[in-house]
């Protein structure tokens, strides 16, 4: 779920002007507008994989409702070993979604209930572990 980090800035993890050297976006995820894809990473503690998957298979209805209220959609969490890759879009932009979830007692309770499962959720500055795209192939969808 969207976990605002105390003191964290935000930046765009999506297409945008390139950083010096041409790799990755210049802005951070906090600039992500409506419909722009965001990606962030978490790392689980060894042995937490099963509980993490169980908890998300049984997501609280009020947590799901909060994500809807915050405008989060097309949200996927992938796991490779201990690495979690979270990909999502928002209807109103990431800043709105972050404000809504950050002000929610449901979000705070959900985050506390999962905290013991994570080895890493932010960098040394408290910034979420944002990932940015380096390649995209839109391809052609199959015929209807």
ZAROVO-214424 format. One record per atom (N, C-alpha, C): residue number from 1; residue in one letter; atom name; x, y, z. Coordinates in nm, 4 decimals. Layout:
{node NUM; A; CA; {X; Y; Z}},
...
***
This chain:
{node 1; X; N; {0.0828; -0.1161; 0.0000}},
{node 1; X; CA; {0.0000; 0.0000; 0.0000}},
{node 1; X; C; {0.0884; 0.1239; 0.0000}},
{node 2; X; N; {0.0299; 0.2377; -0.0206}},
{node 2; X; CA; {0.1077; 0.3605; -0.0212}},
{node 2; X; C; {0.1437; 0.3910; 0.1227}},
{node 3; X; N; {0.2718; 0.3887; 0.1522}},
{node 3; X; CA; {0.3184; 0.4120; 0.2877}},
{node 3; X; C; {0.3976; 0.5417; 0.2912}},
{node 4; X; N; {0.3350; 0.6532; 0.3289}},
{node 4; X; CA; {0.4115; 0.7766; 0.3388}},
{node 4; X; C; {0.5197; 0.7620; 0.4447}},
{node 5; X; N; {0.6372; 0.8087; 0.4144}},
{node 5; X; CA; {0.7487; 0.8012; 0.5075}},
{node 5; X; C; {0.7657; 0.9376; 0.5722}},
{node 6; X; N; {0.7832; 0.9380; 0.7020}},
{node 6; X; CA; {0.8012; 1.0643; 0.7726}},
{node 6; X; C; {0.9195; 1.1387; 0.7127}},
{node 7; X; N; {0.8977; 1.2632; 0.6796}},
{node 7; X; CA; {1.0054; 1.3461; 0.6285}},
{node 7; X; C; {1.0466; 1.3141; 0.4861}},
{node 8; X; N; {0.9763; 1.2239; 0.4203}},
{node 8; X; CA; {1.0208; 1.1886; 0.2862}},
{node 8; X; C; {0.9655; 1.2864; 0.1855}},
{node 9; X; N; {1.0465; 1.3194; 0.0917}},
{node 9; X; CA; {0.9993; 1.3934; -0.0233}},
{node 9; X; C; {0.9346; 1.2932; -0.1149}},
{node 10; X; N; {0.8935; 1.3370; -0.2278}},
{node 10; X; CA; {0.8409; 1.2421; -0.3221}},
{node 10; X; C; {0.8914; 1.2800; -0.4582}},
{node 11; X; N; {0.8902; 1.1842; -0.5499}},
{node 11; X; CA; {0.9413; 1.2097; -0.6825}},
{node 11; X; C; {0.8759; 1.1168; -0.7815}},
{node 12; X; N; {0.8855; 1.1460; -0.9063}},
{node 12; X; CA; {0.8172; 1.0719; -1.0116}},
{node 12; X; C; {0.8954; 0.9502; -1.0542}},
{node 13; X; N; {0.8330; 0.8342; -1.0472}},
{node 13; X; CA; {0.8939; 0.7123; -1.0975}},
{node 13; X; C; {0.8270; 0.6775; -1.2285}},
{node 14; X; N; {0.8327; 0.7640; -1.3196}},
{node 14; X; CA; {0.7697; 0.7410; -1.4482}},
{node 14; X; C; {0.8369; 0.8257; -1.5535}},
{node 15; X; N; {0.7821; 0.8271; -1.6738}},
{node 15; X; CA; {0.8445; 0.9031; -1.7802}},
{node 15; X; C; {0.8559; 1.0505; -1.7428}},
{node 16; X; N; {0.9575; 1.1126; -1.7863}},
{node 16; X; CA; {0.9792; 1.2538; -1.7594}},
{node 16; X; C; {1.1105; 1.2955; -1.8202}},
{node 17; X; N; {1.1479; 1.4205; -1.8015}},
{node 17; X; CA; {1.2753; 1.4649; -1.8555}},
{node 17; X; C; {1.3880; 1.3821; -1.7976}},
{node 18; X; N; {1.4863; 1.3524; -1.8774}},
{node 18; X; CA; {1.5961; 1.2669; -1.8322}},
{node 18; X; C; {1.6862; 1.3404; -1.7345}},
{node 19; X; N; {1.7465; 1.2646; -1.6445}},
{node 19; X; CA; {1.8489; 1.3173; -1.5555}},
{node 19; X; C; {1.9731; 1.3456; -1.6386}},
{node 20; X; N; {2.0651; 1.4238; -1.5823}},
{node 20; X; CA; {2.1918; 1.4408; -1.6540}},
{node 20; X; C; {2.2504; 1.3035; -1.6835}},
{node 21; X; N; {2.2977; 1.2848; -1.8038}},
{node 21; X; CA; {2.3485; 1.1542; -1.8443}},
{node 21; X; C; {2.2420; 1.0728; -1.9153}},
{node 22; X; N; {2.1155; 1.1200; -1.9124}},
{node 22; X; CA; {2.0107; 1.0565; -1.9902}},
{node 22; X; C; {1.9449; 0.9347; -1.9294}},
{node 23; X; N; {1.9720; 0.9017; -1.8045}},
{node 23; X; CA; {1.9130; 0.7822; -1.7447}},
{node 23; X; C; {1.8123; 0.8214; -1.6383}},
{node 24; X; N; {1.6882; 0.7765; -1.6542}},
{node 24; X; CA; {1.5855; 0.7990; -1.5538}},
{node 24; X; C; {1.5275; 0.9390; -1.5593}},
{node 25; X; N; {1.4146; 0.9574; -1.4907}},
{node 25; X; CA; {1.3471; 1.0867; -1.4907}},
{node 25; X; C; {1.4179; 1.1869; -1.4013}},
{node 26; X; N; {1.4032; 1.3146; -1.4316}},
{node 26; X; CA; {1.4635; 1.4188; -1.3495}},
{node 26; X; C; {1.3799; 1.4471; -1.2260}},
{node 27; X; N; {1.2470; 1.4366; -1.2371}},
{node 27; X; CA; {1.1589; 1.4637; -1.1242}},
{node 27; X; C; {1.1448; 1.3378; -1.0397}},
{node 28; X; N; {1.0908; 1.3533; -0.9194}},
{node 28; X; CA; {1.0696; 1.2384; -0.8331}},
{node 28; X; C; {0.9240; 1.1948; -0.8363}},
{node 29; X; N; {0.8862; 1.0846; -0.7662}},
{node 29; X; CA; {0.7507; 1.0317; -0.7706}},
{node 29; X; C; {0.6427; 1.1282; -0.7248}},
{node 30; X; N; {0.6727; 1.2231; -0.6406}},
{node 30; X; CA; {0.5719; 1.3167; -0.5938}},
{node 30; X; C; {0.5114; 1.4004; -0.7053}},
{node 31; X; N; {0.5783; 1.4066; -0.8192}},
{node 31; X; CA; {0.5273; 1.4826; -0.9326}},
{node 31; X; C; {0.4374; 1.3993; -1.0229}},
{node 32; X; N; {0.4202; 1.2720; -0.9926}},
{node 32; X; CA; {0.3427; 1.1830; -1.0793}},
{node 32; X; C; {0.1985; 1.2296; -1.0891}},
{node 33; X; N; {0.1552; 1.2542; -1.2106}},
{node 33; X; CA; {0.0205; 1.3024; -1.2334}},
{node 33; X; C; {-0.0781; 1.1889; -1.2549}},
{node 34; X; N; {-0.2037; 1.2250; -1.2796}},
{node 34; X; CA; {-0.3073; 1.1247; -1.3019}},
{node 34; X; C; {-0.2691; 1.0256; -1.4112}},
{node 35; X; N; {-0.2864; 0.8990; -1.3808}},
{node 35; X; CA; {-0.2620; 0.7926; -1.4774}},
{node 35; X; C; {-0.1174; 0.7525; -1.4964}},
{node 36; X; N; {-0.0232; 0.8315; -1.4452}},
{node 36; X; CA; {0.1179; 0.7953; -1.4622}},
{node 36; X; C; {0.1525; 0.6758; -1.3736}},
{node 37; X; N; {0.2290; 0.5860; -1.4280}},
{node 37; X; CA; {0.2665; 0.4656; -1.3550}},
{node 37; X; C; {0.3794; 0.4969; -1.2562}},
{node 38; X; N; {0.3665; 0.4412; -1.1367}},
{node 38; X; CA; {0.4683; 0.4531; -1.0323}},
{node 38; X; C; {0.5187; 0.3147; -0.9973}},
{node 39; X; N; {0.6431; 0.3063; -0.9561}},
{node 39; X; CA; {0.6987; 0.1785; -0.9128}},
{node 39; X; C; {0.7884; 0.2033; -0.7923}},
{node 40; X; N; {0.7662; 0.1265; -0.6864}},
{node 40; X; CA; {0.8540; 0.1337; -0.5707}},
{node 40; X; C; {0.8826; -0.0075; -0.5218}},
{node 41; X; N; {0.9875; -0.0200; -0.4435}},
{node 41; X; CA; {1.0362; -0.1497; -0.3993}},
{node 41; X; C; {1.0341; -0.1597; -0.2478}},
{node 42; X; N; {1.0164; -0.2813; -0.2001}},
{node 42; X; CA; {1.0326; -0.3151; -0.0594}},
{node 42; X; C; {1.1156; -0.4422; -0.0539}},
{node 43; X; N; {1.1805; -0.4647; 0.0584}},
{node 43; X; CA; {1.2518; -0.5895; 0.0793}},
{node 43; X; C; {1.1978; -0.6515; 0.2078}},
{node 44; X; N; {1.1570; -0.7775; 0.1971}},
{node 44; X; CA; {1.1055; -0.8507; 0.3129}},
{node 44; X; C; {1.2186; -0.9061; 0.3978}},
{node 45; X; N; {1.1888; -0.9327; 0.5217}},
{node 45; X; CA; {1.2818; -1.0057; 0.6086}},
{node 45; X; C; {1.2763; -1.1525; 0.5688}},
{node 46; X; N; {1.3878; -1.2230; 0.5770}},
{node 46; X; CA; {1.3848; -1.3671; 0.5475}},
{node 46; X; C; {1.2806; -1.4366; 0.6345}},
{node 47; X; N; {1.2007; -1.5224; 0.5728}},
{node 47; X; CA; {1.0972; -1.5962; 0.6435}},
{node 47; X; C; {0.9626; -1.5268; 0.6471}},
{node 48; X; N; {0.9537; -1.4022; 0.5973}},
{node 48; X; CA; {0.8284; -1.3262; 0.6029}},
{node 48; X; C; {0.7420; -1.3440; 0.4783}},
{node 49; X; N; {0.7926; -1.4155; 0.3801}},
{node 49; X; CA; {0.7241; -1.4247; 0.2512}},
{node 49; X; C; {0.5824; -1.4798; 0.2634}},
{node 50; X; N; {0.5661; -1.5880; 0.3333}},
{node 50; X; CA; {0.4354; -1.6538; 0.3431}},
{node 50; X; C; {0.3331; -1.5637; 0.4123}},
{node 51; X; N; {0.3743; -1.5021; 0.5240}},
{node 51; X; CA; {0.2810; -1.4141; 0.5950}},
{node 51; X; C; {0.2446; -1.2923; 0.5101}},
{node 52; X; N; {0.3419; -1.2355; 0.4391}},
{node 52; X; CA; {0.3132; -1.1202; 0.3537}},
{node 52; X; C; {0.2092; -1.1572; 0.2481}},
{node 53; X; N; {0.2272; -1.2694; 0.1835}},
{node 53; X; CA; {0.1322; -1.3124; 0.0804}},
{node 53; X; C; {-0.0055; -1.3425; 0.1406}},
{node 54; X; N; {-0.0070; -1.4064; 0.2567}},
{node 54; X; CA; {-0.1343; -1.4364; 0.3232}},
{node 54; X; C; {-0.2091; -1.3086; 0.3568}},
{node 55; X; N; {-0.1372; -1.2106; 0.4114}},
{node 55; X; CA; {-0.2007; -1.0838; 0.4497}},
{node 55; X; C; {-0.2605; -1.0116; 0.3291}},
{node 56; X; N; {-0.1939; -1.0176; 0.2149}},
{node 56; X; CA; {-0.2463; -0.9507; 0.0961}},
{node 56; X; C; {-0.3565; -1.0315; 0.0284}},
{node 57; X; N; {-0.3596; -1.1607; 0.0499}},
{node 57; X; CA; {-0.4716; -1.2418; -0.0004}},
{node 57; X; C; {-0.5977; -1.2130; 0.0812}},
{node 58; X; N; {-0.5786; -1.1633; 0.2028}},
{node 58; X; CA; {-0.6896; -1.1328; 0.2940}},
{node 58; X; C; {-0.6942; -0.9827; 0.3245}},
{node 59; X; N; {-0.6697; -0.9000; 0.2249}},
{node 59; X; CA; {-0.6648; -0.7544; 0.2482}},
{node 59; X; C; {-0.7947; -0.7073; 0.3139}},
{node 60; X; N; {-0.7811; -0.6180; 0.4092}},
{node 60; X; CA; {-0.8970; -0.5658; 0.4801}},
{node 60; X; C; {-0.9877; -0.4919; 0.3819}},
{node 61; X; N; {-1.1180; -0.5117; 0.3913}},
{node 61; X; CA; {-1.2099; -0.4364; 0.3038}},
{node 61; X; C; {-1.1926; -0.2848; 0.3193}},
{node 62; X; N; {-1.1652; -0.2375; 0.4416}},
{node 62; X; CA; {-1.1485; -0.0941; 0.4623}},
{node 62; X; C; {-1.0186; -0.0428; 0.3994}},
{node 63; X; N; {-0.9176; -0.1305; 0.3858}},
{node 63; X; CA; {-0.7946; -0.0906; 0.3175}},
{node 63; X; C; {-0.8199; -0.0801; 0.1679}},
{node 64; X; N; {-0.8931; -0.1732; 0.1145}},
{node 64; X; CA; {-0.9290; -0.1689; -0.0270}},
{node 64; X; C; {-1.0136; -0.0444; -0.0565}},
{node 65; X; N; {-1.1072; -0.0133; 0.0327}},
{node 65; X; CA; {-1.1907; 0.1071; 0.0163}},
{node 65; X; C; {-1.1045; 0.2332; 0.0214}},
{node 66; X; N; {-1.0036; 0.2363; 0.1079}},
{node 66; X; CA; {-0.9146; 0.3520; 0.1168}},
{node 66; X; C; {-0.8374; 0.3705; -0.0137}},
{node 67; X; N; {-0.7892; 0.2629; -0.0708}},
{node 67; X; CA; {-0.7180; 0.2736; -0.1985}},
{node 67; X; C; {-0.8099; 0.3320; -0.3060}},
{node 68; X; N; {-0.9348; 0.2870; -0.3068}},
{node 68; X; CA; {-1.0313; 0.3429; -0.4016}},
{node 68; X; C; {-1.0527; 0.4926; -0.3758}},
{node 69; X; N; {-1.0705; 0.5290; -0.2484}},
{node 69; X; CA; {-1.0896; 0.6696; -0.2121}},
{node 69; X; C; {-0.9699; 0.7544; -0.2550}},
{node 70; X; N; {-0.8497; 0.6989; -0.2427}},
{node 70; X; CA; {-0.7269; 0.7700; -0.2790}},
{node 70; X; C; {-0.7038; 0.7725; -0.4298}},
{node 71; X; N; {-0.7871; 0.7004; -0.5049}},
{node 71; X; CA; {-0.7740; 0.7004; -0.6498}},
{node 71; X; C; {-0.6694; 0.6053; -0.7031}},
{node 72; X; N; {-0.6279; 0.5093; -0.6218}},
{node 72; X; CA; {-0.5275; 0.4123; -0.6653}},
{node 72; X; C; {-0.5957; 0.3061; -0.7509}},
{node 73; X; N; {-0.5363; 0.2760; -0.8655}},
{node 73; X; CA; {-0.5897; 0.1703; -0.9514}},
{node 73; X; C; {-0.4740; 0.1006; -1.0234}},
{node 74; X; N; {-0.5077; -0.0083; -1.0878}},
{node 74; X; CA; {-0.4082; -0.0867; -1.1624}},
{node 74; X; C; {-0.2853; -0.1131; -1.0745}},
{node 75; X; N; {-0.3119; -0.1538; -0.9505}},
{node 75; X; CA; {-0.2074; -0.1739; -0.8492}},
{node 75; X; C; {-0.1695; -0.3212; -0.8470}},
{node 76; X; N; {-0.0429; -0.3484; -0.8691}},
{node 76; X; CA; {0.0100; -0.4846; -0.8666}},
{node 76; X; C; {0.1292; -0.4890; -0.7728}},
{node 77; X; N; {0.1428; -0.5987; -0.7004}},
{node 77; X; CA; {0.2633; -0.6231; -0.6217}},
{node 77; X; C; {0.3190; -0.7562; -0.6697}},
{node 78; X; N; {0.4449; -0.7535; -0.7135}},
{node 78; X; CA; {0.5139; -0.8727; -0.7591}},
{node 78; X; C; {0.6206; -0.9073; -0.6554}},
{node 79; X; N; {0.6499; -1.0361; -0.6429}},
{node 79; X; CA; {0.7545; -1.0780; -0.5492}},
{node 79; X; C; {0.8559; -1.1654; -0.6209}},
{node 80; X; N; {0.9830; -1.1367; -0.5965}},
{node 80; X; CA; {1.0932; -1.2213; -0.6414}},
{node 80; X; C; {1.1806; -1.2438; -0.5193}},
{node 81; X; N; {1.1704; -1.3622; -0.4610}},
{node 81; X; CA; {1.2415; -1.3878; -0.3362}},
{node 81; X; C; {1.1929; -1.2912; -0.2299}},
{node 82; X; N; {1.2833; -1.2123; -0.1764}},
{node 82; X; CA; {1.2489; -1.1157; -0.0723}},
{node 82; X; C; {1.2166; -0.9767; -0.1282}},
{node 83; X; N; {1.2348; -0.9595; -0.2576}},
{node 83; X; CA; {1.2108; -0.8306; -0.3208}},
{node 83; X; C; {1.0648; -0.8168; -0.3633}},
{node 84; X; N; {1.0009; -0.7059; -0.3244}},
{node 84; X; CA; {0.8645; -0.6738; -0.3661}},
{node 84; X; C; {0.8714; -0.5569; -0.4631}},
{node 85; X; N; {0.8020; -0.5712; -0.5751}},
{node 85; X; CA; {0.7968; -0.4679; -0.6772}},
{node 85; X; C; {0.6514; -0.4224; -0.6856}},
{node 86; X; N; {0.6257; -0.2992; -0.6494}},
{node 86; X; CA; {0.4896; -0.2449; -0.6441}},
{node 86; X; C; {0.4714; -0.1472; -0.7593}},
{node 87; X; N; {0.3694; -0.1712; -0.8410}},
{node 87; X; CA; {0.3419; -0.0884; -0.9577}},
{node 87; X; C; {0.1965; -0.0422; -0.9479}},
{node 88; X; N; {0.1735; 0.0873; -0.9652}},
{node 88; X; CA; {0.0378; 0.1401; -0.9516}},
{node 88; X; C; {0.0195; 0.2660; -1.0336}},
{node 89; X; N; {-0.1061; 0.3036; -1.0483}},
{node 89; X; CA; {-0.1451; 0.4299; -1.1102}},
{node 89; X; C; {-0.2460; 0.4975; -1.0176}},
{node 90; X; N; {-0.2625; 0.6284; -1.0346}},
{node 90; X; CA; {-0.3612; 0.7010; -0.9547}},
{node 90; X; C; {-0.4485; 0.7874; -1.0447}},
{node 91; X; N; {-0.5743; 0.8025; -1.0049}},
{node 91; X; CA; {-0.6677; 0.8837; -1.0830}},
{node 91; X; C; {-0.6413; 1.0333; -1.0686}},
{node 92; X; N; {-0.5994; 1.0777; -0.9513}},
{node 92; X; CA; {-0.5822; 1.2211; -0.9240}},
{node 92; X; C; {-0.4362; 1.2627; -0.9126}},
{node 93; X; N; {-0.3436; 1.1713; -0.9360}},
{node 93; X; CA; {-0.2012; 1.1999; -0.9189}},
{node 93; X; C; {-0.1527; 1.1490; -0.7841}},
{node 94; X; N; {-0.0245; 1.1212; -0.7780}},
{node 94; X; CA; {0.0324; 1.0644; -0.6563}},
{node 94; X; C; {0.0225; 1.1576; -0.5351}},
{node 95; X; N; {0.0448; 1.2881; -0.5495}},
{node 95; X; CA; {0.0344; 1.3738; -0.4302}},
{node 95; X; C; {-0.1015; 1.3614; -0.3605}},
{node 96; X; N; {-0.2089; 1.3547; -0.4380}},
{node 96; X; CA; {-0.3432; 1.3390; -0.3799}},
{node 96; X; C; {-0.3532; 1.2050; -0.3075}},
{node 97; X; N; {-0.3119; 1.0983; -0.3736}},
{node 97; X; CA; {-0.3204; 0.9650; -0.3129}},
{node 97; X; C; {-0.2401; 0.9591; -0.1836}},
{node 98; X; N; {-0.1250; 1.0200; -0.1831}},
{node 98; X; CA; {-0.0400; 1.0199; -0.0639}},
{node 98; X; C; {-0.1045; 1.0974; 0.0509}},
{node 99; X; N; {-0.1687; 1.2112; 0.0186}},
{node 99; X; CA; {-0.2373; 1.2889; 0.1233}},
{node 99; X; C; {-0.3530; 1.2090; 0.1832}},
{node 100; X; N; {-0.4317; 1.1451; 0.0976}},
{node 100; X; CA; {-0.5475; 1.0692; 0.1456}},
{node 100; X; C; {-0.5028; 0.9523; 0.2320}},
{node 101; X; N; {-0.4088; 0.8743; 0.1836}},
{node 101; X; CA; {-0.3651; 0.7572; 0.2614}},
{node 101; X; C; {-0.2855; 0.7993; 0.3849}},
{node 102; X; N; {-0.2071; 0.9054; 0.3725}},
{node 102; X; CA; {-0.1263; 0.9518; 0.4856}},
{node 102; X; C; {-0.2088; 1.0028; 0.6019}},
{node 103; X; N; {-0.3305; 1.0500; 0.5741}},
{node 103; X; CA; {-0.4191; 1.1030; 0.6788}},
{node 103; X; C; {-0.5110; 0.9952; 0.7362}},
{node 104; X; N; {-0.4981; 0.8732; 0.6887}},
{node 104; X; CA; {-0.5916; 0.7674; 0.7250}},
{node 104; X; C; {-0.5454; 0.6813; 0.8422}},
{node 105; X; N; {-0.6340; 0.6637; 0.9387}},
{node 105; X; CA; {-0.6071; 0.5727; 1.0506}},
{node 105; X; C; {-0.6007; 0.4282; 1.0008}},
{node 106; X; N; {-0.6765; 0.3964; 0.8972}},
{node 106; X; CA; {-0.6726; 0.2608; 0.8395}},
{node 106; X; C; {-0.5333; 0.2329; 0.7836}},
{node 107; X; N; {-0.4780; 0.3294; 0.7073}},
{node 107; X; CA; {-0.3435; 0.3129; 0.6520}},
{node 107; X; C; {-0.2410; 0.2963; 0.7638}},
{node 108; X; N; {-0.2518; 0.3778; 0.8677}},
{node 108; X; CA; {-0.1570; 0.3695; 0.9791}},
{node 108; X; C; {-0.1642; 0.2317; 1.0456}},
{node 109; X; N; {-0.2850; 0.1819; 1.0660}},
{node 109; X; CA; {-0.3025; 0.0498; 1.1285}},
{node 109; X; C; {-0.2477; -0.0612; 1.0384}},
{node 110; X; N; {-0.2750; -0.0537; 0.9085}},
{node 110; X; CA; {-0.2261; -0.1539; 0.8129}},
{node 110; X; C; {-0.0723; -0.1549; 0.8124}},
{node 111; X; N; {-0.0139; -0.0365; 0.8052}},
{node 111; X; CA; {0.1318; -0.0255; 0.8023}},
{node 111; X; C; {0.1941; -0.0828; 0.9292}},
{node 112; X; N; {0.1380; -0.0485; 1.0453}},
{node 112; X; CA; {0.1900; -0.1036; 1.1723}},
{node 112; X; C; {0.1783; -0.2555; 1.1748}},
{node 113; X; N; {0.0695; -0.3077; 1.1201}},
{node 113; X; CA; {0.0471; -0.4522; 1.1256}},
{node 113; X; C; {0.1441; -0.5303; 1.0368}},
{node 114; X; N; {0.2045; -0.4634; 0.9393}},
{node 114; X; CA; {0.2982; -0.5298; 0.8478}},
{node 114; X; C; {0.4442; -0.4943; 0.8746}},
{node 115; X; N; {0.4697; -0.3959; 0.9572}},
{node 115; X; CA; {0.6041; -0.3407; 0.9755}},
{node 115; X; C; {0.7088; -0.4479; 1.0068}},
{node 116; X; N; {0.6726; -0.5468; 1.0862}},
{node 116; X; CA; {0.7695; -0.6492; 1.1266}},
{node 116; X; C; {0.8130; -0.7388; 1.0107}},
{node 117; X; N; {0.7450; -0.7321; 0.8979}},
{node 117; X; CA; {0.7771; -0.8173; 0.7830}},
{node 117; X; C; {0.8851; -0.7573; 0.6937}},
{node 118; X; N; {0.9121; -0.6273; 0.7076}},
{node 118; X; CA; {1.0014; -0.5589; 0.6148}},
{node 118; X; C; {1.1425; -0.5422; 0.6682}},
{node 119; X; N; {1.2389; -0.5658; 0.5791}},
{node 119; X; CA; {1.3788; -0.5386; 0.6086}},
{node 119; X; C; {1.4166; -0.3994; 0.5596}},
{node 120; X; N; {1.3499; -0.3537; 0.4508}},
{node 120; X; CA; {1.3854; -0.2253; 0.3916}},
{node 120; X; C; {1.2639; -0.1685; 0.3183}},
{node 121; X; N; {1.2303; -0.0424; 0.3492}},
{node 121; X; CA; {1.1204; 0.0240; 0.2788}},
{node 121; X; C; {1.1588; 0.1643; 0.2346}},
{node 122; X; N; {1.2761; 0.2126; 0.2739}},
{node 122; X; CA; {1.3169; 0.3487; 0.2394}},
{node 122; X; C; {1.4687; 0.3559; 0.2341}},
{node 123; X; N; {1.5200; 0.4613; 0.1700}},
{node 123; X; CA; {1.6646; 0.4808; 0.1658}},
{node 123; X; C; {1.7117; 0.5499; 0.2939}},
{node 124; X; N; {1.8391; 0.5814; 0.3017}},
{node 124; X; CA; {1.8969; 0.6410; 0.4227}},
{node 124; X; C; {1.8352; 0.7762; 0.4569}},
{node 125; X; N; {1.7782; 0.8444; 0.3580}},
{node 125; X; CA; {1.7143; 0.9743; 0.3809}},
{node 125; X; C; {1.5659; 0.9616; 0.4121}},
{node 126; X; N; {1.5149; 0.8381; 0.4214}},
{node 126; X; CA; {1.3734; 0.8171; 0.4475}},
{node 126; X; C; {1.2872; 0.8213; 0.3222}},
{node 127; X; N; {1.3515; 0.8346; 0.2079}},
{node 127; X; CA; {1.2790; 0.8405; 0.0803}},
{node 127; X; C; {1.2412; 0.6988; 0.0372}},
{node 128; X; N; {1.1158; 0.6788; -0.0081}},
{node 128; X; CA; {1.0776; 0.5467; -0.0583}},
{node 128; X; C; {1.1741; 0.4976; -0.1656}},
{node 129; X; N; {1.1824; 0.3690; -0.1812}},
{node 129; X; CA; {1.2728; 0.3088; -0.2793}},
{node 129; X; C; {1.2071; 0.3120; -0.4175}},
{node 130; X; N; {1.2069; 0.4293; -0.4783}},
{node 130; X; CA; {1.1432; 0.4482; -0.6084}},
{node 130; X; C; {1.2277; 0.3851; -0.7174}},
{node 131; X; N; {1.1602; 0.3261; -0.8132}},
{node 131; X; CA; {1.2255; 0.2744; -0.9325}},
{node 131; X; C; {1.1725; 0.3539; -1.0512}},
{node 132; X; N; {1.2519; 0.3673; -1.1530}},
{node 132; X; CA; {1.2085; 0.4411; -1.2708}},
{node 132; X; C; {1.2285; 0.3539; -1.3945}},
{node 133; X; N; {1.1469; 0.3781; -1.4971}},
{node 133; X; CA; {1.1564; 0.2944; -1.6162}},
{node 133; X; C; {1.2822; 0.3246; -1.6972}},
{node 134; X; N; {1.3396; 0.2213; -1.7513}},
{node 134; X; CA; {1.4536; 0.2371; -1.8408}},
{node 134; X; C; {1.4205; 0.1841; -1.9809}},
{node 135; X; N; {1.3064; 0.1152; -1.9940}},
{node 135; X; CA; {1.2663; 0.0628; -2.1241}},
{node 135; X; C; {1.1150; 0.0409; -2.1248}},
{node 136; X; N; {1.0545; 0.0665; -2.2392}},
{node 136; X; CA; {0.9129; 0.0390; -2.2571}},
{node 136; X; C; {0.8889; -0.0001; -2.4023}},
{node 137; X; N; {0.8193; -0.1080; -2.4225}},
{node 137; X; CA; {0.7772; -0.1498; -2.5561}},
{node 137; X; C; {0.6262; -0.1630; -2.5518}},
{node 138; X; N; {0.5549; -0.0714; -2.6145}},
{node 138; X; CA; {0.4094; -0.0747; -2.6127}},
{node 138; X; C; {0.3567; -0.1923; -2.6933}},
{node 139; X; N; {0.4242; -0.2289; -2.7999}},
{node 139; X; CA; {0.3807; -0.3407; -2.8817}},
{node 139; X; C; {0.2437; -0.3157; -2.9442}},
{node 140; X; N; {0.1890; -0.4210; -3.0007}},
{node 140; X; CA; {0.0552; -0.4143; -3.0602}},
{node 140; X; C; {-0.0348; -0.5082; -2.9847}},
{node 141; X; N; {-0.1470; -0.4597; -2.9360}},
{node 141; X; CA; {-0.2382; -0.5492; -2.8651}},
{node 141; X; C; {-0.2939; -0.6535; -2.9608}},
{node 142; X; N; {-0.3376; -0.7680; -2.9075}},
{node 142; X; CA; {-0.3950; -0.8696; -2.9945}},
{node 142; X; C; {-0.5242; -0.8183; -3.0567}},
{node 143; X; N; {-0.5619; -0.8732; -3.1730}},
{node 143; X; CA; {-0.6865; -0.8291; -3.2356}},
{node 143; X; C; {-0.8056; -0.8555; -3.1438}},
{node 144; X; N; {-0.9036; -0.7672; -3.1529}},
{node 144; X; CA; {-1.0241; -0.7813; -3.0674}},
{node 144; X; C; {-1.1130; -0.8937; -3.1149}},
***
